[in-house]
Amino acid sequence: MILLDAITKEYNDDGAVTHALRGISFEIKKGEFVAIMGASGSGKSTLLHILSFLDRPSRGDYFLDGKNINTLTDEELAATRNHTMGFVFQAFNLLGRSSVYENVELPLLYARVPSEQRKIMVEHAVLSVGLSEKMYAEAGKLSGGQKQRVAIARALVNNPSVIFADEPTGNLDSESGAHVMEILERLNNEEGHTVLLVTHETYTAEFANRILTLKDGQLESDIQVKVRRRSKEDFFK
């Protein structure tokens, strides 16, 4: 599904060149749950931005479903992002004064989905994260865990091929974080969504079946994780 071949990213600030990524290559198959880890400055945020079309590589090739993104215009990238990708951020990025329904509906409005179909898709997405009773509640008045579940519902409402989760438990308490990770795990296991998770938390990364670790802009390790049963109690250790 995703193939990176020698991806390099450099930033030039008045002649001072910063090498954020140095020849990253790997493949991600459809249906995988992959965690990306690394210390601050390792390049994981830059890599996520390139994977999610928010930035372009300086050199190298990125293939999504066999298509080289270097050949796509910015407009084509934006359209592909809207139809094939969902995003979950640490800061939630919700419209606080809008309802849960209105927040989840946003990607469908951009995609110009008809209103009757939007209603069905929004209700299904909100149900899948267990927030049907909060459908018309003001998003800004929800708890942190509930806000992140709304963000997940918004990410999956378009039935994307891949969900990008950037430190999704970073602003949550342990119990809420566990619930969010269980939802992402279920979306991967039961509904087949490919999930790419950026995290600095080892336990959170263990929800993935594969962990990529970056160091100084290079891929330091690529490890398959043995699947094990997890519990909320582990978050409190």
Summary of the structure (lengths in Angstrom):
residues: 237
radius of gyration: 17.9
end to end distance: 36.1
largest distance: 54.9
contacts: 746
relative contact order: 0.19
helix: 38%
strand: 29%
